[in-house]
Amino acid sequence: MSDEQAIHSSPAHTELAELAISLGATEAATIQSRAIVVKESLAALCKDPGCFNYGLAPSCPPYVSGPAGFRQLMGVHPLAFVYKIDVHAEVLLSPAVADLMRLVQEIGTSVERAALARGHARASAFAGGCCKNLWCGDEPDCRVVDQEGECRYPDQARPSMSGYGVDTSALLRSAGWTLERVDPRTKPTPEAIGTVCGLVLLG
């Protein structure tokens, strides 16, 4: 593999991968953060045509620093830990997708804590989905956005990659994988597989 693809030489990174897989990830790897592709056009989709999560939580636009902010983070985090979960496509089109996306966030926060304990002092996790719907779906508001208070789930909730314009297809290719997409307009076959992913910047 090129130096922009997965790194397997560090025992600490192997331990992080083993942790992620033990928690439910299908695969995990560490890559050079410069291999991450960030696009303004992807982040812009949150506002136009518009995501129903827009403005609901501090982990989503307009409250995140977007592609420019993420590129700054890449500059001080030389490595990124990437993980994915492959599931039957029908899960992504069912109410069970909420449990799946919570798992994506939980894996990210667990790896983040483990990375911090292993000397990555600036480790920071990013996942998919809006934390308001995933963790505070039964609450009338987000304490941070609506009340300027403290987050109810600071140990679980992490920012969404979408708001930063992270190209997940390119991200997974950098780890040597492919992203299995599911078209919500079509009914997938029983054997069809979809992919969700997350990352932890290591620094």
QUIZICOR-V201881 format. One record per pair of residues at least 24 apart in sequence whose C-alpha atoms are under 8 Angstrom apart, sorted by the first residue. I is the first residue (numbers start at 1). J is the second residue. Records with the same first field share a line. If there is no record, write none. Layout:
BEGIN
I: J  J
END
This chain:
BEGIN
3: 32
4: 31  32  34  35  174
5: 31  32  35  174  175  176
6: 30  31  32  174  175  176
7: 31  32
12: 118
16: 111  114  115
17: 83
19: 111
20: 83  107  110  111
23: 107
24: 85  103  107
25: 83  84  85  86  107
26: 83  84  85  86
27: 83  84  85
28: 81  82  83  84
29: 81  82  83  175
30: 79  80  81  82  175
31: 79  80  81  82  174  175
32: 78  79  80
33: 74  77  78  79  80  201
34: 74  78  79
35: 171  174
36: 166  167  170  171  174
37: 166  167  170  171
38: 67  70  71  164  165  166  167
39: 67  164  165  166  167
40: 66  67  164  165
41: 165
42: 162  163  165  166  167
43: 67  162  163  164  165  166
44: 163  165
46: 162  163
53: 130  133
56: 130  132  142  145
57: 130  131  132  142  144  145
58: 144  145  159
59: 130  131  158  159  160
60: 130  159  160  162  163
61: 163
64: 163  164
65: 164
66: 163  164  165
67: 163  164  165  166
68: 164
69: 164
70: 164
74: 201
76: 203
77: 122  123  201  202  203
78: 201  202  203
79: 201  202  203
80: 199  200  201  202
81: 199  200  201  202
82: 171  172  175  197  198  199  200
83: 197  198  199
84: 195  196  197  198
85: 195  196  197
86: 193  194  195  196
87: 193  194  195
88: 190  191  192  193  194
89: 182  188  189  190  191  192  193  194
90: 187  188  190  192
92: 182  194
93: 184
98: 134
99: 134
101: 128  129  134
102: 134  135
104: 128  196  197  198
105: 156  157  158  198
106: 156
108: 198  199  200
109: 155  156  157  158
111: 200
112: 200
115: 202
120: 202  203
121: 203
122: 201  202  203
123: 200  201  202  203
124: 200  201  202
125: 158  159  198  199  200  201
126: 158  159  160  161  198  199  200
127: 158  159  160  161  197  198  199
128: 159  160  161  162  196  197  198
129: 160
130: 159  160
131: 157  158  159  160
161: 198
168: 197
END
